[in-house]
Amino acid sequence: MKTSKVKILLALLMTLPIILLTACENYDLRVAEQAFMYWAEHNDMYENGSYKPAGVVTKAIENTIGDITNREENVQFDGLDVIRDIEKADSLASEALEDFDTSKISSAVSIRPLDWRLHEQEGVVWLANGNGAAAESAFTQSDELLRESLLHGGDCASLRRSQLEVRLDTVWDAIFRYEEQPGRKQGDAVELRAQLSAVKAELYQLNLNRSEFCDLHGND
């Protein structure tokens, strides 16, 4: 079990896609840690410089997620089960990206179907296997999760940029891994490189304040 306070904080943050999408630009982990420490102290979960891990995670997820998101319909999670699911899904996804294993990435997504990061990784794995239709479906699902989060507020352009930057990084890493395999050379990852170009193009348009996703049209 992970017991460090940073890992506990990350586990809490990772339970919600909307927080993940805003974390890159708006969330200062040090400030979050201080606030979390204050909260834990007042709930008898921080003593002599140490957290009481099981109690912190369970109570935090049960009682704090609703306050963070202002959504009444949030499911009441069991904290330790959430952490186990996150770890298992992330481990499977990491293994899947190592050798582009479609079975492992599908298993990861089945554990956490609302985790947009996993759908991004799923799309990349399918591209590496030459299945453009499955890849498009995975990226579309990631996009839909973003649209759903926007129903509860947030700046579309900023969140879309964060999502695309994750996609860009994931595709880049996959290209390097793919083309370093025995018998392959630079330029062989055709589908992945096509996706890379598409993501770069959309990010360029976003920088011009144009986006079909967010219905932005720049100054035209």
Summary of the structure (lengths in Angstrom):
residues: 220
radius of gyration: 19.1
end to end distance: 54.3
largest distance: 60.0
contacts: 649
relative contact order: 0.09
helix: 70%
strand: 4%
